[in-house]
Amino acid sequence: MSYSIACAPCCWGVESSDNPHNPNWMTVLSEARLGGFTGTELGPYGFLPLDADTVNTALYVKELEICAGTIFEPLSESGNYEDIINKTKRLCGLLQKIGCEKLVVIDCVNDIRSRYAGMPEQAPRLDAVRWAQMMGTIRDIAEIAKRHDIRAVVHPHAGGYIEYRDEIDRMLDDLSADEVGLCLDTGHLYYATMDPAKSLVEYADRLEYVHFKDVNQQRLQQAIEKQVGFWQACADGVMCPLGEGAVNYDQVAQALESIGYHGWITIEQERDPRHSDTTLPDIKKSRQFLVEKGFI
């Protein structure tokens, strides 16, 4: 089965728009196209210009389309609620104008949980009040997106408060299929000690978008033993080109085939943006791996 394959600015280490080490956004679009991709995600809020005409012109020149936008925020923090909602409104207005129909919603990496990424037994969970705040914020984000004809999908992410199986299940119980879909990431599932292929099948009824990444098992183990935190693990190379890590992509292919998945697949490989000069060869490796495995 052939899928539409995209990449994302996090492959260049872009996790926030204000990192002075970020590459230029046009460099990201140029290298995405040079890497053989026809789609990319928008990246963190404000990395690409928030002006639809500017973005549409760049996409036309580079022969690319945006497959998803992202809200990557501390969703359980009541003090951030107003800012998150304002960003969502502006971002959804942009996504609608550029013809993008997906908004990936992520509870961002935080200092408390980052140290416990990959440690489901030890990681502290949110109390009932902050969990309810997070669910309410996601619900409101999804409603704003819906008004712009955009579908919100929640992405379980290492180092955030929706990471492990119990948190995914709790979130899906609290938020209906009418409200949100699910974006599963093979690398984050593996990081959270879940089987990526089995998880794709188990959550098929809510799955609407897929991220591919691969994980270097030795560096993951070192990161967990030393509790260096998720971002430092990424800077240390815990994420690697597809096919060079521990995720079994033969099983992933079988899983997607069995559930009849037809949407976009976006490859990601988080790194320090100061190492972005290694991105182009890495995304080429990942894409070639997907060609060899029959995804493209």
C-alpha positions as CSV (number, residue, x, y, z in Angstrom):
1,M,0.0,0.0,0.0
2,S,1.3,3.4,-0.9
3,Y,0.9,6.4,1.5
4,S,1.4,10.1,1.3
5,I,4.6,10.8,3.2
6,A,5.5,14.1,4.8
7,C,8.2,15.4,7.2
8,A,8.2,18.0,9.9
9,P,10.3,20.9,11.2
10,C,11.3,18.9,14.3
11,C,13.5,16.9,11.9
12,W,15.6,20.1,11.9
13,G,15.4,20.4,15.6
14,V,12.7,23.1,15.5
15,E,10.6,22.6,18.6
16,S,9.8,26.3,19.4
17,S,9.8,29.3,17.2
18,D,12.1,31.4,19.4
19,N,15.2,29.1,19.5
20,P,18.0,31.2,18.1
21,H,19.6,28.1,16.6
22,N,16.7,27.3,14.4
23,P,17.3,27.1,10.7
24,N,15.4,29.5,8.5
25,W,11.9,28.3,7.7
26,M,12.6,28.5,3.9
27,T,15.6,26.3,4.4
28,V,13.3,23.7,6.0
29,L,10.9,23.9,3.1
30,S,13.7,23.7,0.5
31,E,15.4,20.7,2.2
32,A,12.0,18.9,2.6
33,R,11.5,19.1,-1.1
34,L,15.1,18.1,-1.8
35,G,14.5,15.1,0.4
36,G,11.8,14.0,-1.9
37,F,8.8,15.0,0.2
38,T,5.6,16.5,-1.0
39,G,4.2,17.4,2.4
40,T,5.4,18.9,5.7
41,E,3.8,19.9,8.9
42,L,3.6,23.6,9.8
43,G,5.8,23.1,12.9
44,P,5.6,25.0,16.2
45,Y,3.4,28.1,16.4
46,G,5.1,31.0,14.7
47,F,8.0,29.2,13.0
48,L,6.4,29.6,9.6
49,P,4.9,33.0,9.1
50,L,1.3,33.3,10.3
51,D,0.4,35.1,7.1
52,A,-1.5,32.8,4.7
53,D,-0.4,34.6,1.5
54,T,3.2,34.3,2.4
55,V,2.9,30.6,3.3
56,N,0.8,29.7,0.2
57,T,3.4,31.4,-2.1
58,A,6.3,29.5,-0.5
59,L,4.4,26.2,-0.7
60,Y,3.6,26.9,-4.4
61,V,7.2,27.6,-5.2
62,K,8.5,24.6,-3.3
63,E,5.7,22.3,-4.6
64,L,4.7,21.3,-1.0
65,E,1.5,21.2,1.0
66,I,1.0,21.5,4.8
67,C,-0.5,18.2,6.1
68,A,-1.0,19.4,9.8
69,G,-0.5,22.2,12.2
70,T,0.5,21.8,15.8
71,I,-0.5,23.2,19.2
72,F,2.3,22.2,21.6
73,E,1.5,23.8,24.9
74,P,1.2,23.2,28.7
75,L,-2.4,22.1,28.4
76,S,-2.9,21.5,32.1
77,E,-1.8,24.9,33.3
78,S,-4.8,27.2,33.9
79,G,-2.6,30.3,33.7
80,N,-1.7,29.4,30.0
81,Y,-5.3,28.8,28.9
82,E,-6.0,32.2,27.4
83,D,-2.8,32.3,25.5
84,I,-3.4,28.7,24.2
85,I,-6.9,29.6,23.0
86,N,-5.7,32.8,21.3
87,K,-2.9,30.8,19.5
88,T,-5.4,28.2,18.5
89,K,-7.8,30.8,16.9
90,R,-5.0,32.4,14.9
91,L,-3.5,29.1,13.9
92,C,-6.8,27.6,12.8
93,G,-7.5,30.7,10.7
94,L,-4.2,30.2,8.9
95,L,-4.7,26.5,8.5
96,Q,-8.1,27.0,6.9
97,K,-6.7,29.6,4.5
98,I,-3.9,27.2,3.3
99,G,-6.2,24.2,3.0
100,C,-5.0,22.1,5.9
101,E,-7.5,20.0,7.8
102,K,-5.5,18.6,10.7
103,L,-4.4,20.1,14.0
104,V,-2.1,18.0,16.2
105,V,-2.7,18.8,19.9
106,I,0.2,17.9,22.3
107,D,0.7,18.5,26.0
108,C,4.2,19.8,25.7
109,V,7.3,18.5,27.4
110,N,7.6,19.8,31.0
111,D,10.5,19.7,33.5
112,I,8.7,17.3,35.9
113,R,7.7,14.7,33.4
114,S,10.7,15.0,31.1
115,R,13.0,13.2,33.6
116,Y,10.6,10.3,33.6
117,A,10.1,9.9,29.9
118,G,10.2,6.2,29.2
119,M,9.5,5.4,32.9
120,P,5.8,4.6,33.2
121,E,6.0,3.2,36.7
122,Q,7.9,6.1,38.2
123,A,6.4,9.0,36.3
124,P,4.1,11.3,38.4
125,R,0.5,11.7,37.1
126,L,-1.6,14.8,37.1
127,D,-4.1,15.3,40.0
128,A,-7.8,15.4,39.1
129,V,-8.0,19.2,39.0
130,R,-5.2,19.6,36.5
131,W,-6.3,16.6,34.4
132,A,-9.8,18.2,34.2
133,Q,-8.2,21.5,33.2
134,M,-6.2,19.7,30.4
135,M,-9.3,17.9,29.1
136,G,-11.3,21.1,29.1
137,T,-8.5,22.9,27.2
138,I,-8.3,20.2,24.6
139,R,-12.1,20.2,24.2
140,D,-12.1,24.0,23.6
141,I,-9.2,23.7,21.1
142,A,-11.1,21.0,19.2
143,E,-14.2,23.1,19.1
144,I,-12.3,26.1,17.7
145,A,-10.7,23.8,15.1
146,K,-14.1,22.4,14.2
147,R,-15.5,25.9,13.5
148,H,-12.7,26.2,10.9
149,D,-13.4,22.8,9.3
150,I,-10.2,21.4,11.0
151,R,-10.0,18.1,12.9
152,A,-8.1,18.1,16.2
153,V,-6.1,14.9,16.9
154,V,-4.3,14.3,20.2
155,H,-0.7,13.2,20.1
156,P,0.7,11.3,23.2
157,H,4.2,12.6,23.6
158,A,7.2,11.7,25.8
159,G,7.8,14.1,28.6
160,G,4.2,15.4,28.7
161,Y,1.2,14.4,30.7
162,I,-0.4,12.3,28.0
163,E,2.3,9.8,27.3
164,Y,1.6,6.3,28.8
165,R,-1.2,3.8,28.1
166,D,-3.2,4.7,31.2
167,E,-3.1,8.4,30.2
168,I,-4.1,7.6,26.6
169,D,-7.0,5.5,27.7
170,R,-8.1,8.1,30.2
171,M,-8.0,10.8,27.6
172,L,-10.0,8.8,25.1
173,D,-12.6,8.0,27.8
174,D,-13.0,11.7,28.7
175,L,-13.0,13.0,25.1
176,S,-15.4,11.5,22.6
177,A,-14.7,10.5,19.0
178,D,-16.9,13.4,18.0
179,E,-14.5,15.8,19.8
180,V,-11.1,14.5,18.9
181,G,-9.2,11.9,17.0
182,L,-5.8,10.3,17.8
183,C,-2.4,10.8,16.3
184,L,0.0,7.9,17.2
185,D,3.7,8.2,16.9
186,T,5.7,5.0,16.5
187,G,8.7,6.4,18.3
188,H,6.8,7.9,21.2
189,L,4.9,4.7,21.6
190,Y,8.1,2.7,21.8
191,Y,9.6,5.3,24.2
192,A,6.5,4.8,26.4
193,T,7.2,1.0,26.5
194,M,4.3,0.3,24.2
195,D,4.4,-1.9,21.1
196,P,3.9,0.5,18.2
197,A,2.4,-2.0,15.7
198,K,0.0,-3.5,18.3
199,S,-1.0,0.0,19.5
200,L,-1.9,1.1,16.0
201,V,-4.4,-1.9,15.8
202,E,-5.7,-1.5,19.4
203,Y,-6.5,2.2,18.9
204,A,-7.6,1.9,15.2
205,D,-11.1,3.2,15.9
206,R,-9.7,6.5,17.1
207,L,-6.6,6.7,14.9
208,E,-6.7,9.5,12.3
209,Y,-3.0,10.5,11.8
210,V,0.4,8.7,12.1
211,H,3.9,9.8,12.8
212,F,6.9,7.6,12.1
213,K,10.2,7.8,14.0
214,D,12.8,5.4,15.1
215,V,14.6,5.0,18.5
216,N,18.2,4.1,19.2
217,Q,17.7,1.5,22.0
218,Q,21.2,1.9,23.5
219,R,20.8,5.7,23.8
220,L,17.3,5.4,25.1
221,Q,18.5,3.1,27.9
222,Q,21.3,5.5,28.7
223,A,18.8,8.4,28.8
224,I,16.5,6.5,31.2
225,E,19.3,5.3,33.4
226,K,20.8,8.8,33.8
227,Q,17.3,10.6,33.7
228,V,18.8,13.3,31.4
229,G,15.3,14.4,30.2
230,F,13.7,14.1,26.9
231,W,15.3,17.1,25.1
232,Q,18.8,16.1,26.2
233,A,18.1,12.6,25.0
234,C,17.1,14.0,21.6
235,A,20.3,16.1,21.5
236,D,22.2,12.9,22.3
237,G,20.8,11.1,19.3
238,V,18.1,9.0,20.8
239,M,16.0,9.5,17.6
240,C,17.6,8.0,14.5
241,P,16.7,7.6,10.8
242,L,14.0,5.1,10.1
243,G,15.3,1.5,9.9
244,E,18.3,2.2,12.1
245,G,16.5,1.8,15.4
246,A,14.4,-0.5,17.5
247,V,11.0,0.0,15.9
248,N,9.9,-3.0,13.8
249,Y,8.5,-1.4,10.6
250,D,7.6,-4.7,9.0
251,Q,5.1,-5.1,11.8
252,V,4.0,-1.5,11.5
253,A,3.3,-2.0,7.8
254,Q,1.2,-5.1,8.5
255,A,-0.7,-3.2,11.2
256,L,-1.5,-0.2,9.0
257,E,-2.6,-2.6,6.2
258,S,-4.8,-4.6,8.5
259,I,-6.7,-1.5,9.7
260,G,-6.9,0.1,6.3
261,Y,-5.2,3.3,7.2
262,H,-5.1,5.8,4.3
263,G,-4.0,9.1,5.7
264,W,-0.8,11.0,5.8
265,I,2.3,9.5,7.5
266,T,4.8,12.1,8.7
267,I,8.4,11.1,9.6
268,E,10.1,12.9,12.4
269,Q,13.5,12.7,14.0
270,E,14.0,15.2,16.9
271,R,17.4,16.6,17.3
272,D,19.3,19.7,18.6
273,P,18.8,22.5,15.9
274,R,22.5,23.1,16.1
275,H,22.8,19.7,14.3
276,S,20.4,20.6,11.5
277,D,23.1,20.3,8.9
278,T,22.7,16.5,9.3
279,T,18.9,16.6,8.6
280,L,18.8,16.4,4.8
281,P,20.9,13.2,4.6
282,D,18.9,11.7,7.5
283,I,15.5,12.4,6.0
284,K,16.7,11.0,2.7
285,K,17.7,7.8,4.5
286,S,14.3,7.6,6.1
287,R,12.4,8.1,2.9
288,Q,14.5,5.6,1.1
289,F,13.9,3.1,3.8
290,L,10.1,3.6,3.3
291,V,10.5,3.1,-0.4
292,E,12.3,-0.2,0.2
293,K,9.6,-1.3,2.7
294,G,6.8,-0.5,0.2
295,F,5.3,2.5,2.0
296,I,5.9,4.7,-1.0
